Amino acid sequence: MDLIVNITCAVIGMIGAYGIMKAQERGQMKMNMQFELVNDMQSIWERMAADFSRGEVSDSLKTAVRMAGHKIDIYCNSRWFRRGANRKLRNAWYAFQETFAVSVPQKPRRGYGYEKVSKPSDFGLDVKIEAVLSALH
């Protein structure tokens, strides 16, 4: 009888250890995806600042925004969350995309002692990026 109890306890212990390992693995994948999204948002911000100061929106910036949108959709639709979770992140990202789509930076203008250069904050994109970053944490 002791042998059966010991085998049963060993099997239950292995199953528990496997379950804990999978939960930790899933948590690590979620954290890696969050770090990747935060890095993407920072690189988008840097590209936006550089492009807007030149008065244009480059194709690489548009591609980066599109790819970040796909990553956010994957992150929100993953099995880590119940359906409908991360509504705050989705709403912040959609608000950023809508504002980014209609923002048209102007070419730099120089006058007598002043210089007019477009910035992402002129269109409210800094607030939208901050909302996305705060929703990620």
C-alpha positions in Angstrom: 0.0 0.0 0.0 2.9 2.4 0.8 4.3 1.8 -2.7 1.0 2.9 -4.3 0.8 6.0 -2.2 4.4 6.9 -2.9 3.9 6.4 -6.7 0.7 8.5 -6.6 2.4 11.3 -4.7 5.3 11.3 -7.1 2.9 11.5 -10.1 0.9 14.3 -8.5 4.2 16.1 -7.7 5.4 15.8 -11.3 2.0 17.1 -12.6 2.2 20.0 -10.2 5.7 20.9 -11.2 4.8 20.7 -14.9 1.8 23.1 -14.3 4.0 25.6 -12.4 6.6 25.4 -15.1 4.1 26.2 -17.8 2.6 29.1 -15.8 6.0 30.6 -15.3 6.8 30.1 -19.0 3.6 31.8 -20.0 4.3 34.7 -17.6 7.8 35.1 -19.1 6.4 35.2 -22.6 3.9 37.9 -21.5 6.6 40.0 -20.0 8.8 39.6 -23.1 6.0 40.7 -25.3 5.3 43.7 -23.0 9.0 44.7 -23.2 9.0 44.3 -26.9 5.9 46.6 -27.2 7.4 49.2 -25.0 10.6 49.2 -27.1 8.5 49.5 -30.3 6.6 52.5 -28.8 9.9 54.2 -28.0 11.3 53.6 -31.4 8.1 54.9 -33.0 8.4 58.0 -30.9 12.0 58.6 -31.9 11.2 58.0 -35.6 8.2 60.3 -35.4 10.3 63.1 -33.8 12.9 62.8 -36.6 10.4 62.6 -39.4 8.2 65.4 -38.2 11.2 67.7 -37.8 11.9 67.1 -41.5 8.3 67.7 -42.3 7.4 64.3 -43.6 6.2 60.8 -42.5 8.5 58.1 -43.8 7.4 54.7 -45.0 9.5 53.0 -42.4 7.5 54.9 -39.7 4.2 53.9 -41.2 5.4 50.3 -41.4 6.5 50.4 -37.7 3.1 51.7 -36.6 1.4 49.0 -38.6 3.6 46.2 -37.2 3.1 47.6 -33.7 -0.6 47.4 -34.3 -0.4 43.8 -35.3 1.7 43.0 -32.2 -0.8 44.8 -29.9 -3.7 42.8 -31.5 -1.7 39.5 -30.9 -1.0 40.6 -27.3 -4.6 41.4 -26.6 -6.0 38.3 -28.3 -3.6 35.9 -26.7 -4.8 33.3 -24.3 -3.3 35.2 -21.3 -6.4 37.3 -21.1 -10.1 36.7 -21.1 -12.0 38.0 -24.1 -12.6 41.7 -23.9 -9.6 42.3 -21.6 -7.1 45.0 -22.4 -9.8 47.3 -23.6 -7.8 50.3 -22.3 -4.8 49.3 -24.4 -6.9 48.8 -27.5 -8.7 52.1 -27.1 -5.5 54.0 -26.5 -3.9 52.3 -29.6 -6.8 53.0 -31.8 -6.9 56.7 -30.7 -3.2 56.9 -31.5 -3.7 55.4 -34.9 -6.5 57.7 -35.8 -4.5 60.8 -34.7 -1.4 59.5 -36.5 -3.4 58.9 -39.7 -4.6 62.5 -39.9 -1.4 64.2 -38.7 0.4 66.0 -41.6 3.6 67.7 -40.5 4.6 70.9 -42.2 8.0 71.5 -43.8 10.4 73.5 -41.5 10.1 77.3 -42.0 12.7 79.8 -41.1 12.0 83.4 -40.6 13.7 86.4 -39.0 15.2 84.9 -35.9 12.7 82.1 -35.5 12.3 78.6 -36.8 9.0 76.7 -37.1 9.4 72.9 -36.9 6.6 70.4 -36.6 6.7 68.1 -33.6 4.5 65.1 -32.7 3.2 67.0 -29.7 1.6 69.6 -32.1 -0.9 66.9 -33.0 -1.3 65.4 -29.5 0.7 62.2 -30.3 2.8 62.5 -27.2 -0.3 62.1 -25.0 -1.5 59.2 -27.1 1.8 57.3 -26.9 1.9 57.9 -23.1 -1.6 56.5 -22.9 -0.5 53.4 -24.8 2.6 53.0 -22.6 0.6 53.4 -19.3 -1.9 50.8 -20.6 0.9 48.4 -21.1 2.0 48.5 -17.5 
